[in-house]
Amino acid sequence: MDLQKLATTLRILSADMIERAKSGHPGASLGMADIATVLWTKFLRFDALNPDWPNRDRVVFSNGHASPLMYAMLYMMGIKGIELDDLKNLRQLNSCTPGHPERGVTNGVDFSSGPLGQGLAGAVGMAMAERILNQRFGDNVINHKTYCFVGDGCLMEGISEEAISLAGLWNLKNLVVLWDNNQITIDGKTDIATKTDMQVRFMANGWNVLTCNGHDFDSIEKALTFAQRSKKPVLIDCKTTIGFGAPNKAGKSCVHGAPLGEDELQGLKKALGWELLPFEIPQDLLEQSRKIGVRHHDEFEKWQSAVSDDFNDIWQGKVYCSLNNLKQEFLNKGEALATRKSSQMVLETLLTQVANLIGGSADLGASNLTKTKVSQDIFPPKYQGNYLNYGVRELAMAGIANGLAAHGGLIPYTSTFFVFSDYMKPAIRLGSLMGLKQLYVLTHDSIGAGPDGPTHQPIEQLIGLRATPNLFVFRPADAIEVAETYETAMQETTPSVIVLTRQNVPVVREKIDENLTQKGAYVIKDVKGKRKLTLVATGSEVSLALKVAEKLPKTAVVSMPCWELFAKQSTEYQQTVLGDAPRVSIEAGSTFGWERWTGSDGLNIGLDSFGQSADGNLLFEHFGFSVEKIIERIEKWQKK
């Protein structure tokens, strides 16, 4: 294999793709082509015929704007499902070559990236998943590396510090980060914004740090060879030139985020000795590359024939769990519990039944109650267990959990106070975009959090997360709805947010013969004959709504633990639940969006201001969440 010829081809393909699209980021693709060439041809274990092989090496482009380089390489290696026409359709509608890499859209893409630093956190999660599964199933089943390309911007983002700190603590020797150190960002040289010594920073976090010339194949190979036997995570500082080969733009910020332009593109081709037409590829090089793409095929087949049924079951996402006995216990005892407490009881049961369920908290396990009697800490040199201590790192926790889920074979749950979901939001959004099955267990769901005050009392977080596509947001009313929520979330294939109370709530359900939560909303109290009013509530306010309904004639109550699931039900079911009578929503959070269910003439009782510091029960009374004050508001509204 002529490495220089392949690197040049990758550069030209990337530049042609971007020029044809009239949009894109040529700088990183041109700068990293030599590194990618050495990695794919000499080190990367993958099978082009089976791009989803569980024991393949993972590759994440945290600097996802370099996607043209990735797509060009995947095509050259013969990854099935990627054709030359796909390269020509970079950034076009419905193409499998979007502007930034998307898991599930392009074969061979392991992680959706683009928001800088998120890919690095995801790579840490993938490396951790490999260590956990390796501990359980052995080297013959799972034993691979995760490679992550990062740019200067990735390392500036705060999530990178959180992620590399944990990677060092967890001693992820199977993680290799390739830093495209070109000292350029969009606004100019990096020294206008940072003087951090990145090598010292990584070493301080327990990493091995190497340096190489990012345009010298021997230097790159030497660094990657060392990385194979490292006992720590590895950062390779690859000194590169952004836009390498572009005669007038190389080394300048202007080459980062715009097509080269026809004159500069022709100058690039001349400088690299390229004489072929756009998207024309030397046939001998393509044939050699395709052979590299299948060089591990025999290894894949040997692996496939030896892997156990137990592993196949967890990899395929088969979940066997039953919470019927626990639900019956909740019903029989009728004990008022904080939903965070009933959640802990549910988790304890699930952890004994679902071997690939693993959890963790951002230093709030004792408050979130996400650590149970059967939780075992995962910590090197052993990775056996089911609980990760993330420390006070909400954003990296969520980003790492994306990697745990994207790797495959594990179902992660993460937890913190609900108000701190704001720290997690970029990663929650990315997890939703990828459709990754995982649970976000978020407690202290309202002003009921009490004396910690408005900084810790969520108001707008519910509607913010409900607005996120492909994400289920649950706010269960009692212990039985909590159990039903987990049952439902464990069967879904996308992420779920479970929002839980600090304060005790009574058991409001009377039957457990059907999982009603999975319908999103249901009538928990109906009336005989025609309704005069329908109260719709979530969480702790369901029990309040039931008390209000006792004082008002012909008033039905609807529990709506999940907007998104209710929206998926038939129009007929929705109408049956909501009825024709005027509707009132009751929820201790922002009223924004409730008109979707109550209509333009409905009454929405909520909280559109920040809270205060006081006992939670006192705050509910103060802000109007009492039977008397709600009836007063309803009667005033009805007189209009």
DAMO-V16019 format. One line per field, one symbol per residue. phi: phi as a letter, one per 30 degrees, with the letter a starting at -180 (. if undefined). psi: psi as a letter, one per 30 degrees, with the letter a starting at -180 (. if undefined). A space follows every 10 residues. Layout:
phi = ???
psi = ???
This chain:
phi = .ddddddddd ddedddeddd dhakbdeddd dcddddeddd dcbdcabedb dceecddcbb cdddddeedd dddddddied jccdddddce iceidcbddb ebdjcbejcd adbkdejddd dddddddded ddddddcjdd cbabcccbdb cededddddd dedddddddd hddccbcccd dchbbedkdd ddbabddddd edddcjcdbb bbddbcdddd ddddddddcd cbdbccdcdb cdiejddcce icddddbbed jddddddddd dcicbddeid bedddddddd dddcdcdddd dddddcddde deddddidbc abcdddddde dddiddbddd ddddddeddd ddccdcdbbl bdibedcdhc ccdcdbdcad dccdkbbccd idbeddeddd dededdejjb cdbbaadedd ddddeedddd ddediddabc cccidadddi ddiddccdbc dedddddddi bcccbddadd ddddddeddd cdcbdbcccb ddddbddcdc bbdbdddddi aadcbcbdid dcabccbbhd dddddddddd ccdhccbccb dbeddddddd eddeddddic debbcbadae dejddeccid cdcccabcbd dbcaeeddde ddcjcbeddd dddddddddd
psi = kjeeeeeeee eeeeeeeeee fgkajfeeee egeeeeeeee ffekjljffi fgkfglkkkk jeiffgeeee eeeeeefgkk fjlefeefgk glkglgilel kjkfekkfjf kklejkfeee eeeeeeeeee eeeeeeflff ejillkkkkl leeefekefe eeefeeeeef hifgkjkjji ifhkaefakf fffkgkjeee eeefgglkkl kljfgjeeee eeeeeeffgk gllkkjjjjl kkhkfkeffk glfffegkle leeeeeeeee eghkgllkgk kkeeeeeeee eefgfgeeee eeeeffklee eeeeeggkkj lkgeeeeeee eeegkkkkfe eeeeeeeeee ffejfgkkal liggefefhf kafgkkkkkl fkgkagkkjf aiieeeeeee eeeeeeelfk jkkllakefg feefeeeeee eeefhkjlkj jklifafffb ffaffgjkef eeeeeffklg kkjkilfaee eeeeeeeeef flgllkkjkl lelkklkfkf lgfkjfeffe lljfjllkak kfkkkkllbf feeeeeeeff fkkhklkkki fjeeeeffll eeeeeeefaf lkkkkjkiak fkfffefflf glkjjbjgll aljlkeeeee eeggileeee eeeeeeeff.
